[in-house]
Structures are given as structure tokens and as C-alpha cells.
């Protein structure tokens, strides 16, 4: 054997001794520029490597290359086997269950969180589109500036039909006549229940106001000298009866004393057609045919003098009769304008700022807040003569109720806040379950206001 063949055989022996290592080292210098510690399977003979790592370890004549492994060679073999993933005899082998993963979030916290997120959405309340009951109201005066309907705390509805005031008991549906005034005094221009629900104030076309006991059907007294013309609006504040007249004056009357006129508010140039006291009894809102809203504050009022208003709001462009204080925000007032305005506006009565204004498209005759939800109900005139339920503060329409064939001039709310009564120029009185039944029991009601006539057996 020549030297060339000898050298060749020794090279082959050395090559067969460490084939993978030589192949790996040889390819490291190739254009792939592989790193020995980050092997690339596409650059290796896996079949041969598997053979050498399994069969090549067996001793005997059949495996002449299986010499005694050095520690370094064994370490390299193990590292190479791990790198080539050759330690597994079966890739998809069934084994014991994997260990339970560590909970990053405790299960009790996760379950409570899921329970909170899975809370069912509040179902949308069903709002009937038609009135529950319709009663005839013949001879109802079709006059935007009057206030001829009110629902007392004893669940009795008072309505004025020309010269007569009728009482309708909502608990049993019975109707009774309270009073009929003469033609020289009538027609009746306003009615308003005292907080006790037993005494009714009746404003007349002759500028006088009568106070009646509904239980005995007797007149208790007459308030004279307040105005020079008809009394179209009234509002109670405990024992104070506030009256608004066509003469533009607003009078506070203390019904407990003989000289009943205790305060006079001057500011309107035309008829006062809307009056509402706030729930606290500190602020009075008045609306007039002069398109003005005044806010009067009792803390700055002086007795027996022409008191200056607290705020003068001039943004409406038509008569303002519809006024409603928000039941869940004491300084929030909603107002509605007549046919030339058609808007509902919201006011901060502490600052006098207009918070929002929306165009309803028709005359706004009356406004009522839902006592149990953040909703506002408005009644309208031409062209649809409808009721509109608004979601506050987004002012999205929740429902639009029709049925009246003439403008819906008057609205009143039941003591529980669920039912609304409406009276319109079509001479009908309709009842609507628009506000629904409250879902949760309301908090204990505040103590009732003392009866304005509790100290007197007879008022002269």
C-alpha cells in the first residue's frame, strides 16, 4: 500500500470516528456560517447521527468504532442529542398527566370577577303606547296660560271644567263635585292641592282665590286683593300659597294669618303662567308670557316689599308655562317654551347657567320628572299633540305617546309617581302608565308637612 492510500485510510478512520463533529465543524466554515451551539437541522444528517448515538454505543466487533468514551466526548454526545431532540423514543407518546399549572389569579377572585361581569343587564321597561283610561272632560277651557289639573297627596285628582271643580278619587274611581262658582266670578283659572292633600286652592277669573276643605266640601276662606285680574297659576310651599296673575305680580300668601300677603315679587311684564317651588322650599321658579323665567330665592327676600329676583333667564323666545324641578338634583330646573320656541331647556339655578337646550318641534305645554328614574315627560301641542318620554341627560326619546286630538295642555302625576294624568283641548282626561312601577322599595318618606289649617277650627 502506498503512502497515498495509507494517508487516505487514516483520514477516513479519523473521519468515521467523529463524523458529526467533523461535519459540524466543516459546515461551520461554509457559507451558512452556522454556530455549533445553535444547530440547524437542515444542515445535518439526522439518520446517521441517530445511528451513531444509539447503535454506535454498543461494544463488540460489529461496532469497531465504539471505543471507550471519554468524559468530554460523552458530555458532547448528550449535548448534541438534546440539541437534535433525539432523546425521545416516541414523539407522540402517552405519559402521565402534566403538572397542575400555577394559578396566577386565585380562583375565588376570578369567580367573583366573572360573577360581577356576568351581572345581567337591566331589562328595558315596557312603556304602554296607549292610555289606560279615558274620561270625558266637557267644557274644559282650552287656554295655554291656565293650570286646571292637579293630583293631591291623598290620591284625589282635581280638575276645573269651566265654572265647576270636580274631584276624582283614584282609589275607587268615584267622582264628586266640589264647587260651582257664578258667572261673575268664573271661570275657574287654576287649581292646586295643599301638601296635606286635603285642602284645595282655587284661582278665579275675578282675581280672587278660594281655599276649600275637600273632606267637608266647605270653603275655608277667600284671599282677596292679591291681583287685579285672573289668577292663572299657583304653588304651595308648606303654609305659603304663591299666586301668579295676569297683572304680572307674584304674591306669597300666608294662609294662617288674617293679613295673608307677606311678599310680592315684581319682575314679569305680562301674565305669570308657570309657578313651581323647589323641593327645599328655598327657590321659586316663575315663567311668564313675556318669555322670561325668574328664579326667586327666599334667603334674599324681604317681607312686604317688591323683592328683586335671584336670576333672570331670557333664553326662551315664547311664553314659558312648563316648569319642573328635578327630584334627584335640587338645583336643576327644566323649562319648556311655547309655540314660537318649542324648546326644553335645563338650568343650574345656583349659577343661572343654561346647561342644555333641545328643539322638540312643537309647543311645550307641561313637564314632569320621573320620581324613580332619570327621565322627563313633556306634553305638546300642534302638530302631533303627543307625550314624549326623554332619557336624561342624553335626551334620547324613549317613547312617544299619542291619543289626544288637541294640544295636551295640563299634566299631573300620581302620588306614587307611576301614573300621569293629561287633559287636552279635545275635552278628554287620559291616564298613562308611562313611568312604571319602581323596582325597589323607596326610602322612608320624609315627615309630612303640617297641615296649613291644623290650628284653626274656623277661618274668618
C-alpha angles and dihedrals in degrees: 000000000000126000092256094057090044093053090047094053092048089051091050091050092051090046093050090048095061105014097153094044093049092044090048093048092043093053091047088072093047126098091271088068093205123187117232092223094051103049122197114217093206089064097052139077099234096180093057092043091053091050093051093047094050112024096026091065093064116100127225139076093296089066106042092166093060098097125159108296120232119224091251092050092049091050090050091049092053092047092049092048091052091047091052093043092237098138092086117087091191123027097198098037124154111240139163120301114281117254117273110267118244112257109238089188118038112248094234091055091046093050092048090048092050090047090053093048092045093057105135117251117254107263116242112256117247111239115196111230095209133055119265094220137009124202129186116250105185119189093017105163111244097216122135093206097057132085109213104157133066136159115213131214090253089063095254120133120215121202130174117218107187105295098354132078116208129193121213116193108215093197094066105006095243122149128209136175115239103182144341116205126206124259090252089062102032166129102061108243103185143009129194132173121227115238091260091062091227104085124061129200115212121196118205138204090242091066095255129119124213127202117211136189106225094199096056095025089229131135112242101190146328124237109216134176096036099111142011096225142017122332106227101168137037138173133185125223105182104291093350117095112198117202131191123200142192087254089071094246126128116206129193110211123194102209093197096069136058095236092055100175106094103154138020123200116200122186111100119092095198139030118323105228103165131049128168132164119212118246091255091054091230101104132046123199118205129185127194146187086254088075090247132128118202126195112206120194120203092208090069096036121113123207120256095000139104097266122213117237121250095220132008112204115195105168097105117090098201140037115308114217102139111083128159131172115218112248095211099041114044098203097047118103127183120204134182130207130219130248096299093050108031093181136125113215132189123213138194099220093196093061102018091235121149105233100186143348131197131185109232095186096235144051112297108221103170142000132206130180121219107245093210105037137033094262137122128206122206131187122210146195132213130030106022102008088213142151117237125199112206130194111229131253096005090051092215114159111253097177142353115208123198134180107109115098096203134041114302099235104170136038133180132180128223118244092253090052095235105101129052125202119206131190121195142182088262086076096245132123113212132188121212129191089210101137097046129208117311112253098219131037110266122240118269109291117248118256112285117255113256115263110263092226100039093113096052133072090185132012116209 
